[in-house]
Amino acid sequence: MRQVFLALLFVLAAPTFAGTPLPDAPHIVVSGAGEVTAKPDSARLSFQFESRAAQPLPAKKAVDQGVNRLLEALSRFGIADGDIEAGSLQASEDVDYTDSGKRVSNGYEASRTVTVLLTRIDQLNDLIDTGLAAGATNFRNLQFESSRAAEFRAEAKRKAIQNAHAQARDTSVAFGAALGPIYSIDSITSQVEFGYQGGTLDTVVVTGSSASGRYVQPTVEYRENVRAVFELKR
């Protein structure tokens, strides 16, 4: 019974350190976290164009016309061709069935999505207005980004490593042990999130609307988590 119990403990504990080699000697396992918060300088969003008609071709032509109007207007926002994705097209028949199983056509639906990267974030409201005026039924997947993302990720990782080392040092000292050399390092997760600064008066200045909207300045958070194993000196 004791052997079965020990085996069960090993099975339950093993996933906790999966992917991180552990030494046979005394050691300590720590996880460090680092975070960098920055203001974005670009925004990525998608416009959805949808149309319904009795036949598929008119539905397709309607969404094509809307997309073309938007693409023509994008030049004044300084958006490069490489920052535009407009190749998707979906078309299908909307079908219902009666209680008796009879097939009933409600016409055809066509949709296209245009995704753009705006590097002039102060024109975000103007871009949204332009997309809706071109015929977009909605916009979605709004994401704020920074052109210095690689730099901020590297800084967040440095902070995570420093945090892991400080935790290992402080914990070993608290237990009366001396921290030894690093045994292994395993980067666990990288996260990017955007939100809004609470309690600030920073705003995104918007243009091009007769009733311009006022938007709180968003922030982008780059987070890194690092797991490390240190040896302990006997």
Backbone bond lengths (Angstrom), bond angles and torsions (degrees), N, CA, C in turn:
res aa  C-N    CA-C-N  psi(-1)  N-CA   C-N-CA  omega(-1)  CA-C   N-CA-C  phi
1 M - - - 1.455 - - 1.532 110.92 -
2 R 1.332 117.69 -39.17 1.457 121.25 -179.46 1.520 110.53 -64.80
3 Q 1.350 117.64 -38.20 1.463 120.47 179.52 1.523 110.66 -65.51
4 V 1.341 116.42 -39.21 1.463 119.73 178.53 1.527 110.49 -64.97
5 F 1.333 116.73 -40.59 1.465 121.65 179.68 1.516 111.48 -63.62
6 L 1.341 117.66 -43.07 1.463 121.03 178.66 1.517 110.85 -65.52
7 A 1.317 116.83 -38.64 1.464 120.08 179.28 1.515 110.43 -64.40
8 L 1.339 116.62 -39.11 1.452 120.32 178.85 1.518 111.10 -64.97
9 L 1.318 117.68 -39.77 1.461 120.99 177.20 1.519 110.80 -60.37
10 F 1.314 116.96 -40.62 1.470 120.78 -179.18 1.521 110.22 -65.50
11 V 1.321 118.31 -41.94 1.462 121.60 -179.55 1.517 110.80 -64.26
12 L 1.350 116.98 -40.22 1.455 119.76 -179.12 1.519 112.28 -72.46
13 A 1.323 117.65 -33.37 1.458 120.56 -175.71 1.511 112.92 -83.63
14 A 1.327 117.90 -28.88 1.461 121.10 -173.61 1.519 113.66 -57.09
15 P 1.375 120.90 -44.78 1.457 119.70 -178.47 1.521 113.94 -61.60
16 T 1.341 117.05 -22.98 1.468 119.83 -179.20 1.516 111.24 -61.17
17 F 1.312 116.97 -33.15 1.457 121.07 -177.42 1.524 111.45 -116.96
18 A 1.326 115.88 22.46 1.460 118.87 -179.37 1.517 110.28 -59.74
19 G 1.321 116.03 133.56 1.461 120.99 178.41 1.508 113.60 87.38
20 T 1.333 119.00 -7.93 1.457 121.68 179.24 1.519 109.13 -115.76
21 P 1.341 118.97 109.53 1.469 120.85 179.71 1.527 110.96 -60.83
22 L 1.322 116.00 138.91 1.466 121.18 179.74 1.526 109.31 -116.68
23 P 1.320 117.83 137.52 1.467 120.84 179.53 1.530 110.61 -78.94
24 D 1.330 115.50 159.96 1.463 120.13 175.78 1.524 110.83 -75.82
25 A 1.323 116.97 -24.81 1.461 121.78 -178.80 1.524 110.32 -77.06
26 P 1.337 118.64 168.48 1.471 121.57 175.95 1.525 110.84 -55.46
27 H 1.329 115.75 137.98 1.461 119.43 -175.41 1.523 109.83 -154.93
28 I 1.322 115.50 170.27 1.458 122.30 176.45 1.529 108.21 -135.79
29 V 1.330 116.09 137.57 1.464 122.50 179.21 1.525 108.14 -110.55
30 V 1.321 116.56 126.88 1.465 120.77 -178.91 1.529 110.07 -132.77
31 S 1.322 114.84 157.54 1.465 121.64 174.77 1.521 108.62 -121.95
32 G 1.320 116.05 128.46 1.462 121.03 179.59 1.518 110.77 -111.80
33 A 1.327 116.67 146.97 1.460 122.12 -179.64 1.518 109.94 -125.67
34 G 1.314 115.54 140.55 1.463 121.48 176.59 1.514 110.29 -135.83
35 E 1.324 116.65 144.86 1.462 120.88 -176.79 1.522 110.44 -142.92
36 V 1.324 115.42 139.47 1.463 121.92 175.53 1.525 107.44 -129.34
37 T 1.324 116.68 128.47 1.462 122.19 178.64 1.523 109.50 -108.27
38 A 1.320 116.14 131.39 1.463 120.24 -177.19 1.527 110.16 -139.50
39 K 1.317 115.15 161.39 1.458 120.30 173.76 1.527 108.87 -88.45
40 P 1.313 118.31 133.39 1.464 120.47 -179.57 1.525 111.67 -72.68
41 D 1.322 115.45 155.64 1.459 120.26 175.40 1.524 111.72 -122.59
42 S 1.332 117.40 8.77 1.460 121.19 178.27 1.523 109.21 -154.28
43 A 1.318 114.87 162.27 1.466 120.63 179.58 1.523 109.03 -139.94
44 R 1.319 115.83 139.70 1.464 121.89 177.87 1.535 107.96 -117.24
45 L 1.320 117.02 131.47 1.450 120.30 179.05 1.519 110.75 -151.42
46 S 1.340 115.40 162.13 1.460 121.43 -177.39 1.518 110.09 -120.28
47 F 1.328 115.69 137.90 1.456 122.55 174.72 1.525 108.96 -105.25
48 Q 1.318 116.12 134.33 1.457 121.47 -179.92 1.523 109.18 -106.84
49 F 1.344 115.62 127.93 1.465 121.76 176.36 1.526 107.88 -114.15
50 E 1.334 116.22 128.14 1.454 120.90 -177.68 1.521 109.89 -135.17
51 S 1.346 115.76 147.00 1.459 120.38 178.26 1.525 108.85 -150.93
52 R 1.325 115.50 150.16 1.462 122.07 177.62 1.524 108.66 -127.64
53 A 1.340 116.74 138.59 1.458 121.49 178.94 1.526 109.15 -152.15
54 A 1.335 115.19 168.59 1.464 119.74 -179.09 1.521 111.22 -69.44
55 Q 1.331 117.00 -26.72 1.464 122.21 179.18 1.527 109.32 -125.83
56 P 1.346 118.05 154.65 1.465 119.83 -175.58 1.526 114.16 -66.45
57 L 1.349 118.10 -36.51 1.463 119.99 -175.54 1.519 112.65 -63.57
58 P 1.337 120.58 -46.95 1.468 119.32 177.15 1.530 112.78 -60.83
59 A 1.337 117.54 -35.83 1.461 119.82 178.49 1.521 110.69 -65.10
60 K 1.339 116.10 -42.07 1.470 120.24 178.38 1.516 110.88 -64.83
61 K 1.334 117.20 -43.87 1.466 120.29 -178.53 1.531 110.80 -62.11
62 A 1.318 117.15 -36.05 1.463 120.02 -178.36 1.529 111.20 -65.50
63 V 1.339 117.14 -43.38 1.467 118.48 179.72 1.531 110.48 -72.77
64 D 1.331 117.55 -33.22 1.466 119.71 176.94 1.523 111.12 -62.06
65 Q 1.326 115.97 -40.79 1.463 119.92 179.85 1.522 111.13 -64.48
66 G 1.330 117.03 -41.47 1.457 120.24 177.95 1.519 111.90 -63.70
67 V 1.339 116.68 -43.99 1.460 120.87 178.85 1.525 110.43 -62.45
68 N 1.334 116.56 -43.04 1.469 119.90 -179.92 1.527 111.43 -61.88
69 R 1.330 116.83 -38.65 1.472 119.29 178.45 1.530 110.42 -63.26
70 L 1.323 116.21 -40.61 1.465 118.95 179.55 1.523 110.75 -67.74
71 L 1.325 117.35 -44.60 1.464 120.38 -178.62 1.525 111.09 -60.70
72 E 1.316 117.43 -37.80 1.466 120.64 178.46 1.521 111.06 -66.35
73 A 1.320 117.19 -32.27 1.468 120.78 -177.09 1.520 113.00 -82.41
74 L 1.342 117.41 -16.93 1.461 119.81 -175.17 1.523 113.61 -69.17
75 S 1.316 117.50 -21.18 1.460 119.85 -176.46 1.533 111.96 -61.45
76 R 1.310 117.91 -32.41 1.471 119.67 -178.41 1.520 112.81 -75.99
77 F 1.334 117.04 -6.82 1.461 120.48 175.64 1.531 112.16 -96.67
78 G 1.324 116.63 1.68 1.454 120.43 179.85 1.517 113.48 68.86
79 I 1.324 118.44 25.96 1.463 122.08 -178.73 1.525 109.12 -86.72
80 A 1.317 116.42 120.97 1.468 121.49 -178.99 1.517 110.55 -72.05
81 D 1.332 115.91 155.67 1.461 120.80 179.81 1.531 111.25 -58.62
82 G 1.333 116.28 -34.67 1.455 120.06 -179.48 1.515 113.70 -69.61
83 D 1.341 116.62 -12.75 1.466 121.39 178.96 1.524 112.00 -101.62
84 I 1.336 115.95 16.41 1.465 121.25 179.89 1.525 109.18 -124.15
85 E 1.311 116.86 130.36 1.473 122.25 173.37 1.526 107.50 -120.69
86 A 1.342 115.46 119.03 1.468 119.37 -176.90 1.521 111.56 -143.01
87 G 1.308 117.29 31.45 1.463 120.38 -174.65 1.513 115.08 -93.44
88 S 1.326 118.45 -11.08 1.467 119.98 -174.06 1.525 111.49 -78.33
89 L 1.335 116.15 144.70 1.460 122.69 175.82 1.519 108.22 -150.95
90 Q 1.324 115.79 131.08 1.456 121.46 175.95 1.516 108.86 -129.64
91 A 1.318 116.20 136.21 1.458 121.53 178.19 1.523 108.37 -143.37
92 S 1.315 116.20 134.78 1.457 120.09 -178.44 1.520 109.94 -156.91
93 E 1.325 115.83 159.73 1.452 121.77 177.57 1.527 109.14 -90.52
94 D 1.312 116.20 135.78 1.459 121.73 176.77 1.518 108.08 -90.41
95 V 1.322 116.56 111.02 1.469 121.32 -172.15 1.518 110.49 -121.47
96 D 1.329 116.22 136.40 1.456 123.58 170.89 1.517 109.03 -119.77
97 Y 1.324 116.17 165.34 1.460 121.77 177.58 1.521 108.97 -130.58
98 T 1.305 115.42 136.04 1.457 120.49 177.87 1.521 109.95 -75.01
99 D 1.327 115.78 173.21 1.464 120.39 179.02 1.530 111.58 -60.70
100 S 1.311 115.30 -27.38 1.470 118.86 -179.82 1.524 112.35 -86.74
101 G 1.339 116.51 -0.45 1.458 119.99 178.70 1.511 114.47 91.14
102 K 1.327 117.47 8.26 1.455 120.08 179.82 1.519 110.30 -75.84
103 R 1.314 116.08 136.20 1.457 122.65 -178.24 1.526 110.58 -81.21
104 V 1.351 116.68 128.61 1.460 121.22 -179.53 1.529 108.64 -125.50
105 S 1.338 117.23 122.40 1.456 121.99 179.29 1.522 110.51 -90.60
106 N 1.337 114.98 130.42 1.463 120.88 176.38 1.521 111.62 -101.57
107 G 1.315 116.93 15.84 1.448 121.12 -179.24 1.519 111.52 101.48
108 Y 1.329 115.35 -170.19 1.460 121.61 -176.23 1.522 110.39 -118.10
109 E 1.316 115.27 143.63 1.453 122.06 178.91 1.527 109.71 -115.44
110 A 1.301 116.54 137.25 1.466 121.84 175.26 1.529 107.87 -129.33
111 S 1.327 115.91 145.34 1.470 119.62 179.60 1.521 109.91 -147.53
112 R 1.312 114.91 148.09 1.462 122.13 174.90 1.527 108.50 -138.83
113 T 1.319 114.70 150.76 1.458 121.11 178.97 1.521 109.82 -121.63
114 V 1.319 116.17 133.65 1.467 122.35 176.46 1.524 107.38 -118.57
115 T 1.331 116.18 120.16 1.463 121.21 179.05 1.520 109.11 -110.81
116 V 1.327 116.39 130.82 1.468 120.36 -177.11 1.521 110.26 -130.84
117 L 1.329 115.23 151.97 1.455 122.67 173.47 1.526 107.78 -110.84
118 L 1.326 116.14 114.44 1.458 122.38 -178.83 1.517 109.05 -98.30
119 T 1.323 116.63 118.56 1.468 120.60 -179.53 1.527 112.53 -94.63
120 R 1.300 117.96 -5.08 1.462 122.81 174.27 1.529 107.03 -107.72
121 I 1.320 116.11 83.65 1.457 120.95 -169.59 1.525 112.58 -64.05
122 D 1.342 117.39 -22.26 1.457 119.33 178.48 1.526 112.05 -69.69
123 Q 1.348 117.49 -11.63 1.459 121.50 179.45 1.524 112.35 -100.17
124 L 1.324 116.76 14.80 1.459 120.09 -175.17 1.522 111.92 -59.56
125 N 1.309 117.80 -47.85 1.466 120.43 -178.51 1.526 111.38 -63.27
126 D 1.332 116.11 -39.14 1.461 121.01 178.28 1.527 110.30 -63.26
127 L 1.336 116.78 -40.70 1.459 120.58 179.30 1.532 110.84 -64.95
128 I 1.329 117.08 -42.73 1.460 120.27 178.75 1.530 110.39 -62.00
129 D 1.335 116.64 -44.49 1.459 120.21 177.93 1.527 111.01 -59.98
130 T 1.333 116.57 -42.08 1.465 121.22 -179.33 1.516 111.14 -63.38
131 G 1.342 116.70 -43.35 1.460 119.72 179.26 1.514 112.36 -63.00
132 L 1.324 116.92 -42.89 1.462 120.16 179.57 1.524 110.90 -68.43
133 A 1.336 116.90 -36.88 1.465 120.21 178.36 1.526 111.24 -67.24
134 A 1.335 116.76 -28.25 1.466 120.65 179.33 1.521 111.94 -74.89
135 G 1.326 116.70 -13.38 1.456 119.94 177.80 1.514 114.90 119.88
136 A 1.328 117.92 4.35 1.464 119.87 178.05 1.524 109.50 -64.22
137 T 1.327 116.00 135.96 1.462 120.24 179.84 1.525 111.09 -81.94
138 N 1.335 117.27 -23.47 1.461 120.64 176.95 1.520 109.26 -166.86
139 F 1.332 116.28 166.29 1.460 120.67 170.75 1.522 107.12 -127.08
140 R 1.334 116.89 152.11 1.459 120.53 -174.49 1.523 110.23 -154.71
141 N 1.336 114.49 179.82 1.472 121.59 177.84 1.527 112.64 54.68
142 L 1.339 116.61 40.06 1.466 120.08 177.83 1.527 109.24 -70.14
143 Q 1.323 116.42 121.11 1.457 121.96 179.90 1.526 109.04 -131.26
144 F 1.326 115.54 132.18 1.460 120.51 176.96 1.523 108.72 -94.76
145 E 1.334 116.23 139.55 1.457 121.67 -174.84 1.520 110.27 -135.36
146 S 1.330 114.71 168.39 1.457 121.10 176.66 1.524 109.18 -130.32
147 S 1.310 116.54 138.78 1.464 120.91 177.40 1.527 111.41 -70.69
148 R 1.333 117.02 -13.35 1.463 121.74 179.28 1.531 111.29 -101.53
149 A 1.326 116.24 26.42 1.463 121.00 -175.49 1.524 112.33 -57.46
150 A 1.331 117.99 -43.66 1.468 120.68 -178.75 1.526 111.01 -61.86
151 E 1.327 116.13 -40.61 1.465 120.77 178.78 1.525 111.04 -64.62
152 F 1.338 116.90 -42.80 1.462 120.55 -178.41 1.534 111.01 -69.59
153 R 1.332 117.42 -36.36 1.463 119.96 177.21 1.520 110.81 -64.04
154 A 1.333 116.13 -41.79 1.465 119.94 179.36 1.529 110.64 -63.63
155 E 1.338 116.06 -40.18 1.463 119.37 178.76 1.524 111.35 -66.09
156 A 1.334 116.36 -39.68 1.464 120.03 178.09 1.520 110.95 -64.59
157 K 1.321 117.04 -36.70 1.468 119.57 178.57 1.524 110.92 -68.50
158 R 1.329 117.30 -39.35 1.464 119.69 176.47 1.533 110.80 -60.19
159 K 1.325 116.03 -41.62 1.461 119.43 178.28 1.522 111.22 -65.20
160 A 1.328 117.18 -37.92 1.458 120.35 179.58 1.518 111.11 -65.09
161 I 1.330 116.73 -39.88 1.467 121.06 178.90 1.527 110.18 -66.33
162 Q 1.325 116.52 -44.62 1.467 120.06 177.92 1.528 111.27 -61.87
163 N 1.324 116.53 -39.08 1.455 120.91 179.45 1.526 111.14 -66.21
164 A 1.339 117.02 -40.72 1.465 120.63 178.46 1.527 110.59 -64.06
165 H 1.324 116.60 -43.59 1.464 120.27 -179.64 1.533 110.40 -64.49
166 A 1.326 117.76 -40.93 1.467 120.90 -179.93 1.522 110.53 -65.12
167 Q 1.327 117.52 -40.66 1.458 120.47 178.41 1.524 111.15 -63.18
168 A 1.336 115.93 -43.83 1.458 119.58 -179.96 1.524 111.27 -63.24
169 R 1.324 116.43 -43.11 1.467 121.08 -179.30 1.521 110.88 -65.01
170 D 1.331 117.26 -49.01 1.460 120.86 -176.55 1.528 111.64 -65.58
171 T 1.331 116.73 -39.33 1.468 119.75 -178.52 1.520 111.22 -69.19
172 S 1.329 116.57 -42.86 1.465 119.33 -179.48 1.529 110.49 -64.44
173 V 1.323 117.50 -40.27 1.459 120.94 178.42 1.522 110.12 -64.17
174 A 1.334 117.11 -40.56 1.460 120.87 -179.39 1.526 111.61 -61.97
175 F 1.328 116.66 -30.10 1.461 120.83 179.12 1.527 112.53 -93.63
176 G 1.338 116.63 6.93 1.449 119.98 177.60 1.511 114.22 76.27
177 A 1.312 117.73 24.24 1.462 122.01 179.29 1.520 109.23 -113.83
178 A 1.318 115.72 166.27 1.464 121.71 177.48 1.521 108.87 -108.92
179 L 1.319 115.80 133.81 1.458 119.98 -179.13 1.516 110.75 -74.36
180 G 1.323 115.22 129.84 1.448 121.16 178.95 1.520 111.90 -94.37
181 P 1.323 117.47 -164.18 1.467 121.02 -178.64 1.522 111.65 -72.91
182 I 1.312 115.20 162.62 1.457 121.23 176.25 1.523 109.00 -68.45
183 Y 1.305 116.62 137.12 1.471 120.76 179.95 1.533 111.02 -101.67
184 S 1.323 116.72 -45.72 1.470 119.67 178.76 1.518 109.44 -156.40
185 I 1.330 115.48 154.08 1.459 122.80 178.28 1.521 108.00 -129.45
186 D 1.320 116.11 132.72 1.456 120.52 -179.59 1.522 108.66 -133.41
187 S 1.329 117.25 111.60 1.461 120.73 177.54 1.525 108.40 -73.25
188 I 1.315 116.74 127.18 1.466 120.08 -172.68 1.529 111.71 -95.54
189 T 1.321 117.11 -64.64 1.454 119.63 -173.37 1.522 111.45 -138.01
190 S 1.321 114.14 152.02 1.461 122.47 171.70 1.518 106.84 -127.62
191 Q 1.321 117.01 130.94 1.457 121.32 -177.73 1.520 110.49 -131.62
192 V 1.326 114.53 145.16 1.467 121.21 172.90 1.517 106.85 -129.70
193 E 1.317 116.63 124.52 1.453 121.74 178.78 1.517 109.26 -133.86
194 F 1.315 115.82 151.08 1.454 118.33 174.13 1.519 108.95 -126.48
195 G 1.325 114.45 145.90 1.453 120.55 -179.74 1.509 108.92 -150.39
196 Y 1.307 115.90 -154.92 1.464 120.48 -177.41 1.517 109.50 -131.39
197 Q 1.307 115.54 140.06 1.458 121.14 -179.08 1.523 109.57 -71.26
198 G 1.306 114.93 122.53 1.455 118.18 179.40 1.516 111.31 -80.05
199 G 1.315 116.23 137.21 1.456 120.70 173.57 1.507 115.37 75.58
200 T 1.347 118.59 18.13 1.455 119.68 178.37 1.523 109.68 -110.60
201 L 1.308 115.28 165.09 1.454 120.38 178.33 1.517 111.97 -109.27
202 D 1.358 116.81 8.92 1.453 119.43 177.66 1.522 109.23 -65.67
203 T 1.321 116.32 138.61 1.457 119.54 179.93 1.513 110.49 -135.54
204 V 1.334 115.20 156.92 1.450 120.70 169.66 1.516 107.04 -85.91
205 V 1.323 117.43 121.04 1.454 120.59 178.79 1.516 108.12 -78.41
206 V 1.317 117.50 125.03 1.456 121.38 -176.23 1.519 109.52 -112.18
207 T 1.327 115.18 154.25 1.456 119.96 -176.99 1.513 109.79 -135.49
208 G 1.326 114.96 167.14 1.451 120.40 169.32 1.509 115.24 84.26
209 S 1.303 120.76 6.50 1.453 122.20 -179.75 1.523 109.12 -120.72
210 S 1.327 115.80 140.34 1.462 118.77 179.09 1.513 111.21 -66.24
211 A 1.325 116.46 -27.15 1.467 121.31 174.93 1.516 106.63 -127.84
212 S 1.331 115.39 79.93 1.451 120.89 -172.72 1.518 111.34 -62.70
213 G 1.336 115.45 139.43 1.451 120.44 177.80 1.517 110.75 -83.21
214 R 1.320 116.41 158.12 1.463 122.43 178.24 1.520 106.91 -115.63
215 Y 1.319 116.99 122.83 1.450 121.22 -174.27 1.521 109.99 -123.31
216 V 1.324 116.27 133.77 1.460 120.56 175.80 1.519 109.26 -67.76
217 Q 1.332 116.12 137.55 1.464 121.58 -178.62 1.530 110.48 -62.19
218 P 1.329 118.61 120.15 1.463 120.90 178.24 1.522 111.37 -76.43
219 T 1.307 116.01 164.62 1.458 122.46 175.59 1.520 108.86 -128.01
220 V 1.325 115.74 154.39 1.455 121.97 176.07 1.519 107.98 -116.85
221 E 1.327 116.60 131.06 1.458 121.59 -179.50 1.528 109.45 -113.00
222 Y 1.325 114.61 125.74 1.462 121.36 176.72 1.527 107.65 -106.41
223 R 1.316 116.68 121.36 1.459 121.44 -175.66 1.528 110.36 -122.42
224 E 1.318 115.00 137.15 1.462 121.96 176.48 1.525 108.63 -128.98
225 N 1.325 115.70 139.67 1.455 122.11 175.72 1.522 108.84 -125.54
226 V 1.308 116.52 130.00 1.462 121.91 -177.46 1.524 109.36 -126.59
227 R 1.316 115.92 132.56 1.462 120.67 175.30 1.520 108.11 -106.46
228 A 1.325 117.09 134.46 1.462 121.13 -176.06 1.522 110.38 -137.12
229 V 1.318 115.35 152.00 1.459 122.39 177.77 1.531 108.23 -119.67
230 F 1.330 115.76 124.70 1.449 121.82 177.87 1.527 109.29 -114.09
231 E 1.297 115.70 142.91 1.461 119.97 172.11 1.517 109.45 -79.03
232 L 1.318 115.78 152.94 1.462 121.44 175.34 1.527 109.72 -111.51
233 K 1.324 115.42 135.41 1.454 119.84 179.60 1.524 108.82 -76.49
234 R 1.308 116.20 136.67 1.468 120.96 179.93 1.526 110.33 -72.81
